[in-house]
Amino acid sequence: MNFITGVLLKTLLDVLKGLFFQIGWKIILERFATRGVVWGLETLKNLTTNDVVQATVDDVIASLQGKRLKEIPQKE
């Protein structure tokens, strides 16, 4: 491998490492867990005909979705 190729590959590797470690993995894992819980609750809701359980599942899902991220206004 010649010198220029080695330098470019090392630079690319450093850039990819920087991007990977810059991501907030805690946030991604939290969102994944929340989506898993919501999926489980929806499955539970569909398995039962009990209105109380269905209403409770709806309330729990609504509380999980209560803190929404602010939307960025669209530019025209």
C-alpha positions in Angstrom: 0.0 0.0 0.0 1.5 3.3 -0.9 1.8 6.3 1.4 -1.1 8.3 0.1 -3.6 5.4 0.3 -2.5 4.7 3.8 -3.0 8.3 4.9 -6.4 8.4 3.3 -7.6 5.2 4.9 -6.3 6.3 8.3 -8.1 9.6 7.9 -11.3 7.9 6.8 -11.1 5.5 9.8 -10.6 8.5 12.2 -13.6 10.3 10.7 -15.8 7.2 11.1 -14.7 6.7 14.7 -15.5 10.3 15.5 -18.9 10.0 14.0 -19.6 6.7 15.8 -18.5 8.0 19.3 -20.3 11.3 18.8 -23.7 9.7 18.7 -25.7 9.9 21.9 -26.2 6.1 22.3 -28.1 6.6 25.5 -30.9 8.4 23.6 -31.0 5.8 20.9 -31.3 3.0 23.4 -34.0 4.8 25.3 -36.0 5.3 22.1 -35.5 1.7 21.1 -36.7 0.5 24.6 -39.7 2.9 24.4 -40.7 1.6 21.0 -40.4 -2.0 22.3 -42.6 -1.2 25.3 -45.2 0.4 23.1 -45.2 -2.5 20.7 -45.7 -4.9 23.7 -48.5 -2.8 25.0 -50.2 -2.7 21.6 -49.9 -6.5 21.4 -51.4 -6.8 24.8 -54.2 -4.5 23.8 -55.0 -6.6 20.8 -55.0 -9.9 22.7 -57.7 -8.9 25.2 -61.3 -7.8 25.0 -61.3 -6.2 28.4 -62.1 -2.5 28.0 -60.3 -1.6 31.2 -57.0 -3.1 30.0 -57.4 -1.4 26.6 -58.1 2.0 28.2 -55.1 1.5 30.5 -52.8 0.6 27.6 -54.1 3.7 25.7 -53.3 5.9 28.8 -49.8 4.4 29.2 -49.0 4.9 25.5 -50.3 8.5 25.7 -48.1 9.2 28.7 -45.1 7.8 26.9 -45.8 10.0 23.9 -46.5 13.1 26.0 -43.0 14.6 25.8 -42.7 15.0 22.1 -39.8 16.8 20.5 -40.5 20.2 19.2 -41.0 20.3 15.5 -39.0 22.7 13.4 -41.2 25.0 11.3 -41.0 24.3 7.5 -39.5 27.0 5.4 -41.5 27.9 2.3 
